[in-house]
Amino acid sequence: MKKGWRETWLPMWASALGLIFATVASADPMDELVAAAKAEGRLNVIALPRDWCGYGGIIDGFKAKYGLTVNELSPNATSSDEIAAIRNARDKTDSRTPDVIDVGLSFAPLAKRDGLLQPYKVSTWASIPHSAKDADGYWYGDYYGTIAFEVNADLVKKMPTDWPDLAGPEYRNAIGLAGDLTANQAIQAVFAAGVSTANGNIEEAADQGLRFFADLNRKGNFVPVVGELASLVDGRTPILIRWDYLALGDRDRLRGKTRIEIVRPKTGVVAGVYVQAISAFAPHPNAARLWMEYLYSDETQLAWLNGHCSPIRLPDLVSRGKVPADLRKRLAQFEHHGEYADPLFPTIEEQEKARETIMKGWGSIVGVTVQCLPDKSPSDFPMVLNDIPILQCSTPQ
């Protein structure tokens, strides 16, 4: 007697369904993301100079690992240019618009507010400090640097070890800011000087920073030009105040030619975080998510150290013993200059308040117009805080 269709097919269907469910349950989400990204075939990045924090090697590593094409759009664009590129992509389809951005911390909340970002939480989300990420996953810090003194030791014989030292007579016509006041770097330099002068009082830091630079200017120590590597080497600004990772990159490039010393000041050590986000209009959204997973993996977080930047997940990497001996040396590269101080991470609100005070007060308190250098060499500082042309210096395009 033949079995009825229920007796014949139901067990087979149940078995097949069970196999399907088992396959789905065992599928690796990362494998699925890789497959989806490879189907898109490419990723558009913007404002990533290849010598900025070692981005060149990181981009090449991503291409080699996943076989995607990476379009490196406008490497010297500013943070505001990045936001504008996303805004311009609203309501239109353009495969050449950026999928992802890397911007100064203060840009991200505004971009989220304007609906320019889409949320995505990477698999290592829990190890990113709460203060450096949006709770809903719209943006998250990736790396940071600290404000330091970059010194041409062939020309400057006595190393300054803290902010008050810069007011000494031996540093007349020596000190420059690396970037104008549209640059996050310059704003943070003034703020850091103020943190030191105000003995850590953040509320007073911006005002005290302005008064500190006014004093340097009165004494003839402040050089009112936007300093860069060339002016450091030729002596126009033999002491530059800039991000430590850029200074360390200069030291590497000039090794054997010019002796560069990097000094982390004893007080007023201020860190600046740069954040990652995915465009709400990303033409390659899966490639963008894969890029984020790559950037926040142990492998790439450690790669930031090779580029002289501090990875945002560093405490987690250290606690799990993931930092190799050769990279641990990167963590001690400032300790020979005075006491080591943990950096201050100003909040977005503190940064915004300081920026407004510094930009409004520079002209009346410091009382000097900072000029661009006469040469036409491109700037090394693509990440700026805003577009207000306070010092009338061009920014990279």
C-alpha positions as CSV (number, residue, x, y, z in Angstrom):
1,M,0.0,0.0,0.0
2,K,1.4,3.3,-1.0
3,K,2.0,6.0,1.6
4,G,-0.2,9.1,1.4
5,W,1.4,12.4,0.3
6,R,1.5,13.6,3.9
7,E,3.4,10.5,4.9
8,T,5.8,10.8,2.0
9,W,6.4,14.5,1.7
10,L,6.1,16.0,5.1
11,P,9.1,14.2,6.6
12,M,11.2,15.1,3.6
13,W,10.0,18.8,3.7
14,A,10.7,18.9,7.5
15,S,14.2,17.5,6.9
16,A,15.0,20.0,4.2
17,L,13.6,22.9,6.2
18,G,15.7,21.8,9.2
19,L,18.8,21.8,6.9
20,I,18.0,25.3,5.7
21,F,17.5,26.6,9.2
22,A,20.7,24.9,10.3
23,T,22.6,26.5,7.4
24,V,21.2,29.9,8.1
25,A,21.9,29.6,11.8
26,S,25.5,28.6,11.1
27,A,26.2,31.3,8.5
28,D,28.9,33.7,9.5
29,P,27.5,37.3,9.3
30,M,31.0,38.5,8.4
31,D,31.1,36.1,5.5
32,E,27.8,37.4,4.3
33,L,29.0,41.0,4.6
34,V,32.2,40.2,2.6
35,A,30.1,38.5,-0.1
36,A,27.7,41.5,-0.3
37,A,30.6,44.0,-0.4
38,K,32.4,42.0,-3.2
39,A,29.2,42.0,-5.2
40,E,29.3,45.9,-5.0
41,G,32.9,45.7,-6.0
42,R,34.2,49.1,-4.8
43,L,34.4,51.6,-2.0
44,N,34.6,55.4,-2.2
45,V,36.7,57.1,0.5
46,I,37.4,60.8,0.8
47,A,40.0,63.1,2.5
48,L,42.4,60.3,3.4
49,P,46.0,61.4,2.6
50,R,48.1,58.3,2.4
51,D,50.6,59.7,4.9
52,W,47.9,60.6,7.4
53,C,48.2,58.1,10.3
54,G,49.5,55.5,7.9
55,Y,46.3,55.5,5.7
56,G,48.2,54.4,2.6
57,G,49.1,51.0,4.1
58,I,45.6,50.6,5.6
59,I,43.9,51.3,2.3
60,D,46.3,48.9,0.5
61,G,45.7,46.3,3.1
62,F,41.9,46.5,2.7
63,K,42.2,46.1,-1.1
64,A,44.5,43.1,-0.7
65,K,42.4,41.4,1.9
66,Y,39.0,41.8,0.2
67,G,39.8,42.4,-3.5
68,L,37.7,45.6,-3.7
69,T,38.6,48.7,-5.7
70,V,39.1,51.7,-3.5
71,N,38.5,55.1,-5.1
72,E,40.5,57.7,-3.1
73,L,38.5,60.9,-3.7
74,S,40.1,64.3,-2.9
75,P,42.8,63.1,-0.5
76,N,43.4,66.7,0.7
77,A,39.7,67.6,1.3
78,T,38.6,69.2,4.5
79,S,36.1,67.8,7.0
80,S,33.6,70.3,5.8
81,D,34.3,69.3,2.2
82,E,33.4,65.7,3.2
83,I,30.1,66.8,4.7
84,A,29.3,68.9,1.7
85,A,30.0,65.9,-0.6
86,I,27.5,63.8,1.3
87,R,25.0,66.7,1.3
88,N,25.4,67.1,-2.4
89,A,24.5,63.4,-2.9
90,R,21.1,63.8,-1.3
91,D,18.2,63.0,-3.7
92,K,20.5,61.9,-6.5
93,T,22.3,58.7,-7.5
94,D,26.0,59.1,-8.2
95,S,28.4,56.2,-7.9
96,R,31.3,58.6,-7.3
97,T,30.1,60.1,-4.1
98,P,31.8,59.0,-0.8
99,D,30.6,56.0,1.0
100,V,32.4,56.8,4.2
101,I,33.9,59.8,5.9
102,D,36.7,60.5,8.5
103,V,36.1,63.9,10.2
104,G,36.8,65.9,13.3
105,L,34.7,65.0,16.3
106,S,32.6,68.1,16.2
107,F,31.3,67.5,12.6
108,A,29.7,64.2,13.3
109,P,26.7,65.2,15.5
110,L,25.8,67.9,13.1
111,A,25.9,65.5,10.2
112,K,23.7,63.1,12.1
113,R,21.2,65.9,12.9
114,D,21.0,66.8,9.2
115,G,20.2,63.2,8.2
116,L,23.5,62.7,6.3
117,L,24.6,59.5,8.1
118,Q,23.3,56.0,8.5
119,P,23.9,53.9,11.6
120,Y,26.0,50.8,11.8
121,K,27.6,49.2,14.9
122,V,30.8,47.3,14.2
123,S,31.4,43.9,15.9
124,T,33.9,45.5,18.2
125,W,31.4,48.1,19.3
126,A,31.6,47.3,23.0
127,S,35.3,48.1,23.2
128,I,34.9,51.7,21.8
129,P,34.7,54.1,24.8
130,H,31.2,55.5,25.3
131,S,32.5,59.1,25.2
132,A,33.8,58.5,21.6
133,K,30.7,57.1,19.9
134,D,27.1,57.9,19.2
135,A,24.8,55.7,21.2
136,D,22.8,54.9,18.1
137,G,25.8,54.0,16.0
138,Y,25.8,56.9,13.6
139,W,29.5,57.8,14.2
140,Y,32.4,56.5,16.3
141,G,35.9,57.6,17.1
142,D,38.7,55.6,15.5
143,Y,42.0,57.2,16.4
144,Y,43.4,60.2,18.2
145,G,46.6,62.3,18.6
146,T,47.8,64.8,21.2
147,I,49.0,68.3,20.8
148,A,52.8,68.4,21.0
149,F,55.9,70.5,20.3
150,E,57.8,69.6,17.2
151,V,61.3,71.1,17.5
152,N,64.1,71.5,15.0
153,A,66.9,70.4,17.4
154,D,69.6,71.5,15.0
155,L,68.5,75.1,15.6
156,V,66.9,75.0,19.1
157,K,69.4,73.9,21.7
158,K,67.3,74.0,24.8
159,M,64.2,71.8,24.6
160,P,61.0,73.3,26.0
161,T,59.3,70.7,28.3
162,D,56.0,72.5,29.1
163,W,53.8,75.4,27.9
164,P,55.3,78.1,30.2
165,D,58.8,77.4,28.8
166,L,57.7,78.8,25.4
167,A,57.6,82.3,26.9
168,G,61.3,82.2,27.5
169,P,63.6,84.7,25.7
170,E,65.5,81.9,24.0
171,Y,62.5,81.2,21.9
172,R,62.1,84.6,20.3
173,N,60.9,84.4,16.7
174,A,60.6,80.6,17.0
175,I,57.1,79.4,17.7
176,G,54.4,78.8,15.1
177,L,51.0,77.2,14.8
178,A,50.7,74.4,12.3
179,G,47.4,75.4,10.7
180,D,45.1,78.4,10.8
181,L,42.1,78.8,13.0
182,T,39.9,76.9,10.6
183,A,41.9,73.9,11.6
184,N,41.0,71.7,14.5
185,Q,44.7,71.4,15.1
186,A,45.2,75.1,15.8
187,I,42.1,75.5,17.9
188,Q,43.2,72.6,20.1
189,A,46.7,74.1,20.4
190,V,45.3,77.3,21.8
191,F,42.9,75.3,24.0
192,A,45.7,73.1,25.3
193,A,47.9,76.1,26.2
194,G,44.9,77.4,28.2
195,V,44.4,74.1,30.0
196,S,47.9,74.3,31.2
197,T,47.7,78.0,32.2
198,A,44.4,77.5,33.9
199,N,45.7,74.5,35.9
200,G,43.2,72.2,34.2
201,N,40.2,74.4,34.5
202,I,38.4,73.6,31.2
203,E,35.9,76.5,31.7
204,E,38.7,79.0,31.6
205,A,41.0,77.2,29.1
206,A,39.9,79.0,25.9
207,D,40.3,82.5,27.4
208,Q,43.6,81.6,29.1
209,G,44.9,80.1,25.8
210,L,44.2,83.4,24.0
211,R,46.0,85.3,26.7
212,F,48.9,82.9,26.5
213,F,49.4,83.5,22.8
214,A,48.9,87.2,23.3
215,D,51.8,87.1,25.7
216,L,53.9,85.1,23.3
217,N,53.1,87.7,20.6
218,R,54.1,90.6,22.8
219,K,57.4,89.0,23.7
220,G,58.1,88.4,20.0
221,N,58.2,84.6,20.4
222,F,55.1,83.9,18.3
223,V,55.7,83.9,14.5
224,P,52.5,84.9,12.8
225,V,52.6,82.5,9.9
226,V,51.0,79.1,9.3
227,G,53.9,76.9,10.0
228,E,54.7,73.7,8.1
229,L,57.6,71.3,7.6
230,A,59.5,73.6,5.3
231,S,59.4,76.5,7.8
232,L,60.4,74.1,10.6
233,V,63.5,73.0,8.6
234,D,64.6,76.4,7.4
235,G,64.2,78.1,10.8
236,R,61.2,80.4,10.1
237,T,59.2,78.4,12.7
238,P,61.8,76.0,14.4
239,I,59.1,75.1,17.0
240,L,55.8,74.0,15.7
241,I,52.7,73.2,17.8
242,R,50.9,70.4,16.1
243,W,49.5,66.9,16.3
244,D,52.1,64.4,17.6
245,Y,51.5,61.9,14.8
246,L,52.2,64.5,12.1
247,A,55.3,65.5,14.0
248,L,56.5,61.9,14.3
249,G,55.9,61.5,10.6
250,D,58.1,64.5,9.9
251,R,60.8,63.0,12.1
252,D,60.7,59.8,10.1
253,R,60.9,61.6,6.8
254,L,63.8,63.9,7.9
255,R,65.8,61.2,9.7
256,G,69.5,61.7,8.8
257,K,68.8,65.2,7.4
258,T,67.3,67.3,10.2
259,R,67.2,66.3,13.9
260,I,63.6,66.6,15.1
261,E,62.6,66.3,18.7
262,I,59.0,65.7,19.7
263,V,58.0,67.0,23.1
264,R,54.7,66.1,24.8
265,P,54.2,68.9,27.4
266,K,54.0,68.1,31.1
267,T,50.7,69.8,31.4
268,G,47.8,70.8,29.1
269,V,48.0,67.5,27.2
270,V,44.9,67.5,24.9
271,A,43.8,64.7,22.6
272,G,41.9,65.1,19.4
273,V,39.6,62.3,18.2
274,Y,38.7,61.7,14.6
275,V,35.5,59.8,13.8
276,Q,34.2,57.5,11.1
277,A,30.7,57.4,9.7
278,I,28.8,56.0,6.7
279,S,27.0,58.3,4.3
280,A,23.2,58.0,4.4
281,F,23.5,58.0,0.6
282,A,26.4,55.6,0.2
283,P,26.4,54.0,-3.3
284,H,28.2,51.0,-1.8
285,P,26.7,50.5,1.7
286,N,27.9,46.9,2.2
287,A,31.5,47.9,1.2
288,A,31.2,50.8,3.6
289,R,30.2,48.5,6.5
290,L,33.0,46.1,5.6
291,W,35.4,49.1,5.7
292,M,34.2,49.9,9.2
293,E,34.7,46.3,10.4
294,Y,38.2,46.5,8.9
295,L,39.1,49.8,10.6
296,Y,37.9,48.6,14.0
297,S,39.5,45.2,13.9
298,D,42.5,44.4,16.1
299,E,44.6,44.2,13.0
300,T,43.9,47.7,11.8
301,Q,43.7,49.3,15.2
302,L,47.3,48.2,15.7
303,A,48.2,49.6,12.3
304,W,47.3,53.1,13.5
305,L,50.3,52.8,15.9
306,N,52.6,52.2,12.9
307,G,51.2,55.5,11.6
308,H,52.0,57.2,14.9
309,C,48.3,57.5,15.8
310,S,46.7,56.1,19.0
311,P,43.8,53.7,18.2
312,I,40.6,54.3,20.0
313,R,40.5,50.7,21.2
314,L,44.0,50.8,22.7
315,P,42.9,50.1,26.3
316,D,41.1,46.9,25.1
317,L,44.1,45.8,23.0
318,V,46.5,46.4,25.9
319,S,44.3,44.6,28.4
320,R,44.1,41.5,26.1
321,G,47.8,41.4,25.5
322,K,47.3,42.1,21.7
323,V,50.0,44.8,21.4
324,P,53.3,43.3,20.1
325,A,56.6,44.3,21.7
326,D,57.7,46.3,18.7
327,L,54.5,48.4,18.8
328,R,54.6,48.8,22.6
329,K,57.6,51.1,21.9
330,R,55.2,53.5,20.2
331,L,53.4,54.0,23.5
332,A,56.5,55.2,25.2
333,Q,57.9,57.5,22.5
334,F,57.3,60.7,24.6
335,E,58.3,59.5,28.1
336,H,61.9,60.8,27.9
337,H,60.5,64.4,28.1
338,G,59.3,65.0,31.7
339,E,56.4,63.3,33.4
340,Y,53.9,61.4,31.3
341,A,50.4,62.8,31.7
342,D,47.2,61.1,30.5
343,P,45.6,63.2,27.8
344,L,42.5,65.2,28.2
345,F,39.6,64.3,25.9
346,P,37.4,67.4,25.7
347,T,33.7,66.7,25.0
348,I,32.0,67.9,21.9
349,E,30.3,70.6,24.0
350,E,33.6,71.7,25.5
351,Q,35.2,71.8,22.0
352,E,32.3,73.9,20.6
353,K,32.5,76.4,23.4
354,A,36.3,76.7,23.1
355,R,36.2,77.1,19.4
356,E,33.7,79.9,19.6
357,T,35.7,81.8,22.3
358,I,39.0,81.4,20.5
359,M,37.8,82.3,17.0
360,K,35.9,85.4,18.3
361,G,38.6,86.5,20.6
362,W,41.8,86.0,18.6
363,G,41.8,89.3,16.8
364,S,41.1,91.5,19.9
365,I,43.1,89.6,22.5
366,V,46.1,88.2,20.5
367,G,46.0,91.1,18.1
368,V,47.9,89.6,15.2
369,T,47.0,88.4,11.8
370,V,48.5,85.1,10.9
371,Q,49.7,85.0,7.3
372,C,50.1,82.1,5.0
373,L,53.6,81.3,4.0
374,P,54.6,82.8,0.6
375,D,55.2,79.5,-1.1
376,K,52.4,77.5,-2.7
377,S,53.2,74.2,-1.2
378,P,50.1,72.1,-0.3
379,S,49.0,72.0,3.3
380,D,49.5,68.9,5.4
381,F,46.4,69.5,7.5
382,P,43.3,68.2,5.7
383,M,41.0,67.8,8.7
384,V,39.6,71.2,9.7
385,L,37.1,72.3,12.2
386,N,35.0,74.6,10.1
387,D,35.1,76.9,7.1
388,I,35.1,80.4,8.7
389,P,38.1,82.1,7.1
390,I,39.4,83.8,10.3
391,L,43.0,83.9,9.2
392,Q,42.4,84.0,5.4
393,C,44.7,81.0,4.7
394,S,43.7,78.6,2.0
395,T,42.7,75.1,3.0
396,P,43.4,72.0,0.8
397,Q,40.8,71.2,-1.8
